[in-house]
Amino acid sequence: MKQILVIGIGAGNPEQITVEAIKALNRAEVFFILDKGYADDDLLHLRREICERYIEGEDYRLVQVRDPRRQEGGPSYQSNVEHWHEQRAVLFEQLIGNEVRDGETGGFLVWGDPALYDSTLRILDRVLARGREAFQYEVIPGITSVQALAAQHRVTLNRIGEPIQITTGRRLAQAQGADIENVVVMLDAHCTFERFIDQDLYIYWGAYLGTADEVLISGPLKQVSERIKRIREAARARKGWIMDTYLLRRDVE
Ligand SMILES: C[S@@+](CC[C@H](N)C(=O)[O-])C[C@H]1O[C@@H](n2cnc3c(N)ncnc32)[C@H](O)[C@@H]1O
């Protein structure tokens, strides 16, 4: 039987990798690296660095492939995602079929943790459901960007007894300001927090967390919103990509 390891590698800091992940890295013969096609791809570099740093010996292969791009023009967001997942399932099936022999182990290096806004597990289930490839897979958790954000700002995500919501920029855009208590926002390309500057909210914002380019800004949303937007745009223009996460919290203190 083929074995697949889905290994959470943390959100940018190569030191934020677990002992279990290091052991998993040393079990696989081949690793799949999905190239998103960014010009300055520090994310690929980090994956390579993790392999070089933590794998003993050089007896492993890295297979880098271009990740299919999600189409934008379909009838709905859901159908765009569905189409994209199907393309990825075909790609994963080919990778497992061509690169992992029976009895061998292949690894997918997943940014942060595989359970948080990542489709690798869904795609692997889809590959199994297609029935052309048989394999077992294990999941090794990683430090998420949410944990990295909280640690860098030295903040707990919830105040005593309060709930935490984790959502996307797309969903935050539909929220009512009054509903926001402790909301962690990911995948936000449009500074959606700007919609709420009339509310008494506090923001803890972080970009490129754990990397040499890390930027942290926190403060009352009304006061820091403009600065975050400016710094975010400049950083994105300079590097060609950005990943940022933030906690929005009702400001009761
Ligand atoms: C597709 S999700 C992947 C999340 C990942 N599985 C995790 O556990 O953090 C990508 C989003 O994660 C957040 N993210 C990931 N890495 C980050 C980093 N180093 N700094 C800031 N945000 C990050 C951003 O909100 C980005 O849009």
The ligand as a Gaussian input file, in Angstrom:
#p B3LYP/6-31G(d) Opt

LIG

0 1
 C       -5.063000      29.221000       2.207000
 S       -4.957000      29.905000       3.807000
 C       -3.879000      28.777000       4.565000
 C       -3.930000      28.830000       6.079000
 C       -2.966000      27.838000       6.709000
 N       -3.411000      26.481000       6.500000
 C       -2.795000      28.079000       8.195000
 O       -2.905000      27.120000       8.973000
 O       -2.474000      29.198000       8.579000
 C       -3.940000      31.293000       3.461000
 C       -4.197000      32.426000       4.435000
 O       -3.542000      32.134000       5.666000
 C       -3.052000      33.315000       6.243000
 N       -1.583000      33.180000       6.356000
 C       -0.875000      32.087000       6.071000
 N        0.424000      32.285000       6.339000
 C        0.529000      33.531000       6.828000
 C        1.613000      34.308000       7.295000
 N        2.860000      33.831000       7.313000
 N        1.359000      35.567000       7.734000
 C        0.104000      36.059000       7.731000
 N       -0.956000      35.371000       7.302000
 C       -0.754000      34.118000       6.848000
 C       -3.469000      34.466000       5.332000
 O       -4.696000      34.977000       5.800000
 C       -3.638000      33.764000       4.012000
 O       -4.521000      34.473000       3.175000

